[in-house]
Every structure is written in C-alpha cells, then in structure tokens.
Amino acid sequence: MRNKVIRAGVIFLVIAALCTVISRGLYVASIANVTLQTPRMYTLNHDIEMYGIVEQSREFVVLAQANQIVTDIYVKTGQEVKVGDPLFAVDMEYLGQQIDSLENEIAQLEYQIRDAKNQEADRRNQEALAQKQAKENYDRTAAKWEKQLAKDAKAVEDARRAYEESLKKKPENGDEQAGEAQAEQDQLLAALKEAEAQYEASVSQKEDELFTAGQNLESSKVTGADSTSEEQLQLQKEQTEKNLSQLTELADREGKIVSSAAGMVSEILVRTGEFTPSTASALVADMSSGIKLTVTLGADEAKYVGQDSGVTIRGKDREGKEAVLTNVEIRSIKEKKESEDSLSSFEAVITSPETVFAPGTNVSVEIRNQSAEYDTCIPLQALHEEGADRYAVYITEEKDTMIGKELVARKVMVKVIDQDAEFAAVDSDTLSSQQNIIYTSDKTIEDGTTVREKD
C-alpha cells in the first residue's frame, strides 16, 4: 500500500513537472520576438527621379532676304551643320531681276534728292528776297516820312512866324488900314492852322504806313519749316542701298543661305518653289550653348529641391551609347498653377554646358537633395500611423513579474519632422535617443504586450 502511494506521488510530480514545462513552453511561444534599435543621428536623402526631353539651350534664327524663290534645300531636321554650310538656295535669275530693280530705284532716288535739295534752296532764296524787300520798303517809308515831316514842320514854323509878325504891325492911317491888317492876320492864322493840320495828318499817316511796313517786315522773318523731303528720300536711299548690298552679297554666294554658327538644324521653315518669308527661314540649335530640360515637380517634391541640389542625367548619347552627365545645375524653379482650384506644381529648368545628348533625346533625371543632420532618426518600419499626421512607435520597458523581469511594449506618440524612403526624423522632445525602439516583430503587439528581443 505504501509503495502504491509513493508511486502515485511520483507520477503526480512527474505529471505536474511536465505540465509546468509545457505551460512554460506555451507561454514562451506566445511572446513576440522583436528586434530593437535606438534612434540615431542621420541625414535624410530626398532623391527624385523623373524623365525629360533634351532641348538646346539656345537656338539662332536663320534669316534670308524676303521674297526670294527657294530652288534647293540642302539640309534636314536634326542634321548637324558647321559655320558657312549652305542650308538652302534661291533662284539666281529672279535675284538678278531684284538687284536691277533696286539699282534703278536708287538712281531715281538720287534724282529726287537733287530735286528736293534745289526746291529747298529756291524756297530759302525766296524767303530771303521777301525779307530783303520788306526791309527796303520799311526803310523807304521811314525815309519818305522823315522828309515829309521835316517839310511840314518847316511850313508850320513859317506860318507861325508870319502870323506872329502880322500881330506886331500897327495900322498907320484910319479904319481902312486897320481892316486890311485884320484881314491879313486872319489869312495868316488860317494858313497856320492849315499847316498844323497838315503836319498832324502827316504824323498819323506816317505811323500807319510804318506800322504796316513793320508788320510786313516781321512777317517776312517768319520762314517756313525746312522741308524733310530730302532727309526722307536719303533714308529711303540708304535702306534701298542696304537691301541691294544684301542681295549682292547673296548673289556672290550663288544664292545660297548659309549657317552663321555650328549647330543642329531644328526646323526648316521654307519649301522649294515658294517665296522666302520676312521672318525666320530656319532654326538652328547652337551646339556651343549646351542643353536644357524642363521637368515638372509636385509641391511635395519641390520643397526638397534647390539650385544647389545635385542632378544626374542618364540616357543614350549621340552615338547611341549609355551616357551619364553630372555637370548639371538647376537654373530656376517656378510655381505653375493652371487655375485657382488646381493643385500647385513647379517647373524646374535644368541646364548643362555639355552636349552629350542630342536635342529630342529622352533621358532620366535624378535630383539628389540631402537634408540637415537630424538628432533622432528611426527606420520607417518602426513608425505606426495613428491617423492624419499622427504617429507612434513602440519602445521596450522592463517589468517585474512572478517569473522575474520581463520586457513589455509601450506605445509612445511622436512628432515626425521629416522623412525619406527609409528613415523618419522625429522631434527629440517626443522620443529619447536612449530608448530602445521595436524595429520588427514576428507577432502583432499592442501597448503592454510582453516581448522578447531576438538573439
């Protein structure tokens, strides 16, 4: 009996031990295995990759004399040309007719210029003659009245003297002589008054005639404006001579329009059998000016891009080989908004002095931009989104339990300052650089979940 009790006790203890081992194994198996990492200082990389089409930085316009008949076109779009290479040619016979016409026009203008010069000289001579005659007329009028007034003044003086002398005479005999004396005095007084009236009339008439002559003299001094006919004809002649010079130079080149610089033909704007326009006849991309691209950035991308950002261009070069261009800069960044309600986008112009890629080539563009160094950065895998602009991480803390110290997960809300494709920078006030952050876990964890660090 005693042996049975002992045997039963042993079996119970074995079973209890087995249950404890199994229970402990099940508990341990339920604990999440996690990897831990502490925040670290890090510089975030905001790399942007997109595609663009290569353009020439500068195009120059090829101008030809207008209204020439195009006979031959020697180049095509995309063809490289050197300085002096012919682009197209015009009809020489029609060009010669225009040269003859301009020469005749210049000869006619020379005749017209001489006529205008002679007419202007005649006008000035006539004005000078009219002024001379008006001056002579004024002087003659003044001299005439000077003599007339002197004569009238003398007549007045003589009449006054005669009258005054008659007053001094005394009749010698009787009334008859007294009557004769009085009659003589009356006649002399009448003669004096007539002489004075004549003098005053002469003075008045002199003033009138001199006023009229003076007005005529002043009017003669007001000459007409110089004619501009000669100057206008001269300008017309100079322009015609310039046109003739250009046509003559074109004739010396056998009617060929040539490139003034090395480049690649962007566009031919003339056609055989048609007249050349007064505007551009061709566009040539200047090979010495480098290349440019225009790419569009979203608002989130543009905030990381600046003129000091590094740029790399990759694509097929002019020989079809893979090429990488790093001598590149961002020339400008401008906001572009199509309407009030549309989202903002930004247009970045990228340039390079190199001409590795031909215009029209599709290339990839990588823009690199590093942030400032942040004190507290964590992997994006450790960041949990809790809502709009709300994030959390799980850290570990030690907890005393019946079986000893264990690690438990604690949720901590953090403020994200910046992030790239791998890391997020968080505000150091919300997360300490000494705290262990749960980076990965083989099980779902929550606040308070017991965890174990992987070996």
C-alpha positions as CSV (number, residue, x, y, z in Angstrom):
1,M,0.0,0.0,0.0
2,R,2.8,2.3,1.0
3,N,4.6,1.6,-2.3
4,K,1.4,2.4,-4.2
5,V,1.1,5.8,-2.5
6,I,4.8,6.6,-3.2
7,R,4.4,5.5,-6.8
8,A,1.3,7.7,-7.2
9,G,3.1,10.7,-5.7
10,V,6.0,10.3,-8.0
11,I,3.6,10.0,-11.0
12,F,1.8,13.2,-9.9
13,L,5.1,15.1,-9.5
14,V,6.2,14.0,-13.0
15,I,2.9,15.0,-14.5
16,A,3.0,18.4,-12.7
17,A,6.5,19.0,-13.9
18,L,5.5,18.1,-17.4
19,C,2.5,20.4,-17.2
20,T,4.8,23.2,-15.9
21,V,7.3,22.6,-18.7
22,I,4.5,22.5,-21.3
23,S,2.8,25.6,-19.8
24,R,6.1,27.5,-19.7
25,G,6.8,26.5,-23.3
26,L,3.4,27.7,-24.4
27,Y,3.9,31.0,-22.6
28,V,7.3,31.5,-24.1
29,A,6.0,30.6,-27.6
30,S,3.3,33.3,-27.2
31,I,5.8,36.1,-26.6
32,A,6.6,38.3,-29.6
33,N,10.2,38.2,-30.8
34,V,11.3,41.6,-31.6
35,T,14.4,43.4,-32.9
36,L,15.4,46.6,-31.2
37,Q,17.2,49.7,-32.4
38,T,18.0,53.0,-30.7
39,P,17.4,56.3,-32.6
40,R,20.5,57.8,-34.2
41,M,21.7,60.9,-36.0
42,Y,21.1,60.7,-39.7
43,T,20.9,62.8,-42.9
44,L,17.8,62.1,-44.9
45,N,18.0,61.7,-48.7
46,H,15.3,63.2,-50.8
47,D,16.0,61.7,-54.2
48,I,13.6,62.4,-57.1
49,E,13.7,60.5,-60.4
50,M,11.8,61.5,-63.5
51,Y,12.1,61.7,-67.3
52,G,12.6,64.6,-69.6
53,I,13.4,65.6,-73.2
54,V,16.6,67.3,-74.1
55,E,16.4,70.7,-75.7
56,Q,19.1,73.0,-76.9
57,S,19.8,75.9,-74.5
58,R,19.7,78.4,-77.4
59,E,18.5,78.5,-81.0
60,F,19.5,81.0,-83.5
61,V,17.3,82.2,-86.3
62,V,18.4,82.0,-89.9
63,L,17.0,84.9,-91.9
64,A,17.0,85.2,-95.7
65,Q,16.1,88.1,-97.9
66,A,12.4,88.1,-98.2
67,N,10.5,87.3,-101.4
68,Q,13.2,85.1,-102.9
69,I,12.2,81.8,-104.7
70,V,13.6,78.7,-103.0
71,T,15.1,76.3,-105.5
72,D,17.1,73.8,-103.3
73,I,17.1,72.7,-99.7
74,Y,20.4,71.0,-98.7
75,V,19.7,70.0,-95.0
76,K,17.1,68.2,-93.0
77,T,15.9,68.5,-89.4
78,G,18.4,67.0,-86.9
79,Q,21.3,67.4,-89.3
80,E,24.5,69.0,-87.8
81,V,26.0,71.9,-89.7
82,K,29.2,74.0,-89.4
83,V,29.7,77.7,-89.9
84,G,29.2,78.5,-93.6
85,D,27.4,75.3,-94.5
86,P,24.7,76.0,-97.1
87,L,21.1,75.4,-95.8
88,F,19.1,76.2,-99.0
89,A,19.4,78.2,-102.2
90,V,17.3,80.7,-104.1
91,D,16.7,81.4,-107.8
92,M,19.6,83.4,-109.3
93,E,17.6,84.8,-112.3
94,Y,14.9,86.2,-110.1
95,L,17.6,87.5,-107.7
96,G,19.3,89.3,-110.5
97,Q,16.0,91.0,-111.5
98,Q,15.6,92.3,-108.0
99,I,19.1,93.6,-108.0
100,D,18.5,95.5,-111.2
101,S,15.2,96.9,-109.8
102,L,16.9,98.2,-106.7
103,E,19.7,99.8,-108.7
104,N,17.1,101.6,-110.8
105,E,15.3,102.7,-107.7
106,I,18.5,104.1,-106.2
107,A,19.1,106.1,-109.4
108,Q,15.6,107.5,-109.2
109,L,16.0,108.4,-105.6
110,E,19.2,110.3,-106.4
111,Y,17.3,112.4,-108.9
112,Q,14.6,113.1,-106.4
113,I,17.1,114.0,-103.7
114,R,18.7,116.6,-106.1
115,D,15.2,118.0,-106.9
116,A,14.3,118.2,-103.3
117,K,17.6,119.9,-102.5
118,N,17.1,122.5,-105.3
119,Q,13.5,123.2,-104.2
120,E,14.6,123.8,-100.7
121,A,17.3,126.2,-101.9
122,D,14.8,128.1,-104.0
123,R,12.4,128.3,-101.1
124,R,15.1,129.7,-98.9
125,N,16.2,132.2,-101.6
126,Q,12.6,133.4,-102.0
127,E,12.2,133.9,-98.3
128,A,15.5,135.8,-98.1
129,L,14.4,138.0,-101.0
130,A,11.0,138.7,-99.4
131,Q,12.7,139.7,-96.2
132,K,15.1,142.0,-98.0
133,Q,12.3,143.7,-99.9
134,A,10.2,144.1,-96.8
135,K,13.2,145.7,-95.1
136,E,13.9,148.0,-98.0
137,N,10.2,149.0,-98.1
138,Y,10.2,149.8,-94.4
139,D,13.4,151.9,-94.8
140,R,12.0,153.8,-97.8
141,T,8.7,154.5,-95.9
142,A,10.6,155.8,-92.9
143,A,12.9,158.0,-95.0
144,K,10.0,159.4,-97.0
145,W,8.0,160.4,-94.0
146,E,11.1,161.8,-92.3
147,K,11.5,164.3,-95.2
148,Q,7.7,164.9,-95.4
149,L,7.5,165.7,-91.6
150,A,10.5,168.0,-91.8
151,K,8.9,169.8,-94.7
152,D,5.5,170.1,-92.9
153,A,7.2,171.2,-89.7
154,K,9.0,174.0,-91.6
155,A,5.7,175.1,-93.1
156,V,4.2,175.3,-89.7
157,E,7.1,177.3,-88.4
158,D,7.0,179.7,-91.4
159,A,3.2,180.2,-91.0
160,R,3.6,180.8,-87.3
161,R,6.4,183.4,-87.8
162,A,4.3,185.2,-90.5
163,Y,1.3,185.3,-88.2
164,E,3.3,186.5,-85.2
165,E,4.9,189.3,-87.3
166,S,1.5,190.4,-88.5
167,L,0.4,190.8,-84.9
168,K,3.2,193.2,-84.3
169,K,2.3,195.6,-87.1
170,K,0.2,198.6,-86.2
171,P,-2.0,200.3,-88.8
172,E,-0.9,203.9,-89.6
173,N,-4.0,205.5,-91.1
174,G,-7.6,205.1,-90.2
175,D,-10.0,202.3,-90.2
176,E,-9.4,201.2,-93.7
177,Q,-5.8,200.2,-93.0
178,A,-6.9,198.6,-89.7
179,G,-9.4,196.5,-91.6
180,E,-6.8,195.4,-94.1
181,A,-4.4,194.4,-91.4
182,Q,-7.0,192.4,-89.6
183,A,-7.9,190.6,-92.8
184,E,-4.2,189.7,-93.4
185,Q,-3.9,188.4,-89.8
186,D,-7.0,186.2,-90.3
187,Q,-5.5,184.8,-93.5
188,L,-2.1,184.1,-91.8
189,L,-3.9,182.4,-88.8
190,A,-5.8,180.2,-91.2
191,A,-2.6,179.4,-93.0
192,L,-1.0,178.4,-89.7
193,K,-3.9,176.2,-88.7
194,E,-3.8,174.5,-92.1
195,A,-0.1,173.9,-91.8
196,E,-0.5,172.4,-88.3
197,A,-3.4,170.2,-89.5
198,Q,-1.2,169.0,-92.4
199,Y,1.6,168.2,-90.0
200,E,-0.6,166.2,-87.7
201,A,-2.1,164.4,-90.7
202,S,1.4,163.5,-91.9
203,V,2.4,162.2,-88.5
204,S,-0.7,160.0,-88.4
205,Q,-0.2,158.7,-91.9
206,K,3.5,158.0,-91.2
207,E,2.6,155.9,-88.2
208,D,0.0,153.9,-90.2
209,E,2.4,153.3,-93.1
210,L,5.3,152.4,-90.8
211,F,3.1,150.1,-88.8
212,T,2.0,148.3,-92.0
213,A,5.6,148.2,-93.3
214,G,6.8,146.9,-89.9
215,Q,4.2,144.1,-89.9
216,N,5.3,143.1,-93.4
217,L,8.9,143.1,-92.3
218,E,8.2,140.9,-89.2
219,S,6.1,138.5,-91.4
220,S,8.9,138.1,-93.8
221,K,11.2,137.0,-90.9
222,V,8.8,134.1,-90.1
223,T,10.1,131.5,-92.5
224,G,8.5,128.1,-93.3
225,A,9.8,125.0,-91.7
226,D,12.6,123.3,-93.5
227,S,11.3,120.5,-95.8
228,T,12.2,117.0,-94.7
229,S,11.7,115.6,-98.2
230,E,15.5,115.4,-98.8
231,E,16.1,113.6,-95.5
232,Q,13.3,111.2,-96.1
233,L,14.5,110.4,-99.5
234,Q,18.0,110.0,-98.2
235,L,16.8,107.5,-95.6
236,Q,14.9,105.6,-98.2
237,K,18.0,105.6,-100.4
238,E,20.2,104.2,-97.6
239,Q,17.7,101.4,-96.8
240,T,17.5,100.6,-100.5
241,E,21.3,100.5,-100.7
242,K,21.4,98.2,-97.7
243,N,18.9,95.9,-99.3
244,L,20.9,96.0,-102.5
245,S,24.1,95.2,-100.6
246,Q,22.4,92.1,-99.0
247,L,21.1,90.9,-102.4
248,T,24.5,91.5,-104.0
249,E,26.2,89.5,-101.2
250,L,23.7,86.7,-101.7
251,A,24.4,86.7,-105.4
252,D,28.1,86.5,-104.6
253,R,27.3,83.3,-102.7
254,E,25.5,81.9,-105.7
255,G,22.1,82.4,-104.0
256,K,23.0,80.1,-101.0
257,I,21.8,80.8,-97.5
258,V,24.4,79.5,-95.1
259,S,24.6,78.8,-91.3
260,S,26.3,81.5,-89.3
261,A,27.3,79.1,-86.4
262,A,27.8,75.5,-85.7
263,G,24.7,73.7,-84.6
264,M,22.0,71.2,-85.4
265,V,19.0,72.1,-87.7
266,S,15.9,72.3,-85.5
267,E,13.4,73.3,-88.2
268,I,13.3,74.3,-91.9
269,L,10.6,76.9,-92.5
270,V,10.8,77.2,-96.3
271,R,9.7,75.0,-99.1
272,T,11.1,74.5,-102.6
273,G,9.3,76.7,-105.1
274,E,7.9,79.1,-102.5
275,F,9.0,82.6,-101.6
276,T,11.2,83.1,-98.5
277,P,9.3,84.9,-95.6
278,S,10.3,88.1,-93.9
279,T,10.5,86.1,-90.7
280,A,12.8,83.1,-89.9
281,S,13.6,80.7,-92.7
282,A,15.2,78.1,-90.4
283,L,16.1,77.4,-86.8
284,V,19.5,76.0,-85.8
285,A,20.3,74.8,-82.3
286,D,23.5,76.3,-81.1
287,M,25.8,73.4,-80.3
288,S,28.1,75.6,-78.1
289,S,25.3,76.7,-75.8
290,G,24.8,73.3,-74.0
291,I,21.5,71.6,-73.3
292,K,18.5,72.1,-71.1
293,L,15.5,70.2,-69.8
294,T,12.2,71.3,-68.3
295,V,10.7,69.0,-65.7
296,T,7.6,69.3,-63.6
297,L,7.7,68.7,-59.8
298,G,4.8,68.2,-57.4
299,A,4.6,70.5,-54.4
300,D,5.9,67.8,-52.0
301,E,8.9,67.2,-54.3
302,A,9.7,70.8,-55.0
303,K,10.1,71.7,-51.3
304,Y,13.2,69.5,-51.2
305,V,14.7,70.8,-54.4
306,G,17.0,73.8,-54.6
307,Q,19.5,75.3,-57.0
308,D,22.3,73.5,-55.0
309,S,20.7,70.1,-55.4
310,G,22.8,67.5,-57.2
311,V,21.5,66.4,-60.6
312,T,22.4,63.4,-62.8
313,I,21.2,62.8,-66.4
314,R,21.3,59.3,-67.9
315,G,20.4,58.3,-71.5
316,K,21.7,57.5,-74.9
317,D,24.4,59.8,-76.3
318,R,24.7,60.9,-79.9
319,E,26.3,57.6,-80.9
320,G,23.6,55.5,-79.1
321,K,25.8,54.5,-76.1
322,E,24.7,54.8,-72.5
323,A,26.0,58.1,-71.0
324,V,25.9,59.7,-67.6
325,L,26.1,63.5,-67.3
326,T,26.8,65.1,-63.9
327,N,27.9,68.6,-64.9
328,V,24.3,69.8,-64.5
329,E,22.6,72.5,-62.5
330,I,19.1,73.6,-61.7
331,R,18.8,77.0,-63.3
332,S,15.3,78.0,-62.0
333,I,12.3,76.7,-60.2
334,K,8.9,78.4,-60.8
335,E,5.5,77.7,-59.5
336,K,2.9,76.8,-62.1
337,K,-0.8,76.9,-61.3
338,E,-3.4,76.5,-64.1
339,S,-6.4,77.7,-62.0
340,E,-7.4,78.8,-58.5
341,D,-8.7,75.3,-57.6
342,S,-5.9,73.3,-59.2
343,L,-3.0,71.9,-57.2
344,S,0.3,73.8,-57.4
345,S,3.1,72.3,-59.4
346,F,6.6,73.6,-60.1
347,E,8.6,73.8,-63.3
348,A,12.3,73.3,-62.9
349,V,14.7,74.2,-65.8
350,I,17.9,72.1,-65.7
351,T,20.9,73.1,-67.8
352,S,24.3,71.7,-68.7
353,P,27.2,73.1,-70.8
354,E,27.8,69.6,-72.2
355,T,26.3,68.5,-75.5
356,V,26.5,64.7,-74.9
357,F,22.8,64.2,-75.7
358,A,21.2,65.3,-78.9
359,P,18.1,67.6,-78.7
360,G,14.9,65.4,-78.6
361,T,16.6,62.6,-76.6
362,N,14.5,61.1,-73.8
363,V,16.6,60.9,-70.7
364,S,16.2,60.1,-67.0
365,V,16.8,62.8,-64.4
366,E,17.8,62.1,-60.9
367,I,17.7,65.0,-58.4
368,R,19.6,64.5,-55.1
369,N,19.0,66.6,-52.1
370,Q,20.2,65.9,-48.6
371,S,18.5,67.3,-45.5
372,A,20.2,68.7,-42.5
373,E,21.5,66.1,-40.0
374,Y,18.7,65.2,-37.5
375,D,19.5,64.0,-34.0
376,T,16.7,61.4,-33.7
377,C,16.0,59.2,-36.7
378,I,14.3,55.9,-36.8
379,P,13.5,53.4,-39.6
380,L,10.1,53.8,-41.3
381,Q,9.3,50.2,-40.3
382,A,9.2,51.3,-36.7
383,L,6.7,54.1,-37.3
384,H,3.0,53.4,-36.9
385,E,0.4,55.7,-38.4
386,E,-2.4,56.6,-35.9
387,G,-4.4,59.0,-38.1
388,A,-3.9,62.2,-40.0
389,D,-0.4,63.4,-39.2
390,R,-0.3,61.3,-36.0
391,Y,2.4,58.7,-35.5
392,A,3.5,56.3,-32.8
393,V,6.4,54.0,-32.0
394,Y,6.7,51.1,-29.6
395,I,9.6,51.1,-27.1
396,T,10.5,48.4,-24.5
397,E,10.5,48.7,-20.7
398,E,11.4,46.1,-18.0
399,K,8.6,44.8,-15.8
400,D,8.8,42.7,-12.6
401,T,6.7,39.6,-12.8
402,M,6.3,36.3,-10.8
403,I,8.8,34.7,-13.0
404,G,11.3,37.6,-12.9
405,K,11.9,40.7,-15.1
406,E,10.3,40.8,-18.5
407,L,10.2,43.3,-21.4
408,V,6.9,44.9,-22.3
409,A,6.0,47.1,-25.3
410,R,4.9,50.7,-24.6
411,K,3.3,53.0,-27.2
412,V,4.8,56.5,-27.5
413,M,3.3,59.2,-29.7
414,V,6.0,61.0,-31.7
415,K,6.1,64.1,-34.0
416,V,7.6,63.4,-37.4
417,I,9.7,66.3,-38.7
418,D,10.9,64.9,-42.0
419,Q,11.3,61.5,-43.8
420,D,12.7,59.9,-46.8
421,A,12.2,56.4,-48.3
422,E,13.9,54.6,-45.4
423,F,14.0,56.8,-42.3
424,A,11.9,59.4,-40.4
425,A,13.3,62.2,-38.3
426,V,11.2,62.7,-35.1
427,D,11.2,65.5,-32.6
428,S,13.6,64.7,-29.8
429,D,11.2,66.1,-27.3
430,T,8.8,63.1,-28.0
431,L,11.5,60.4,-28.2
432,S,14.8,59.9,-26.4
433,S,17.9,58.8,-28.3
434,Q,18.5,56.3,-25.4
435,Q,15.2,54.4,-25.8
436,N,15.0,51.0,-27.5
437,I,12.5,51.1,-30.3
438,I,10.8,48.0,-31.6
439,Y,12.0,47.7,-35.2
440,T,10.4,44.4,-36.2
441,S,8.1,41.8,-34.5
442,D,7.0,38.4,-35.5
443,K,3.7,38.9,-33.8
444,T,1.2,41.7,-33.5
445,I,1.9,43.9,-30.5
446,E,0.0,46.4,-28.5
447,D,0.7,48.7,-25.6
448,G,1.6,46.4,-22.7
449,T,2.4,43.3,-24.8
450,T,5.2,41.2,-23.4
451,V,8.1,40.9,-25.9
452,R,11.5,39.3,-26.1
453,E,14.5,40.6,-28.0
454,K,15.8,38.2,-30.6
455,D,19.2,36.8,-30.0
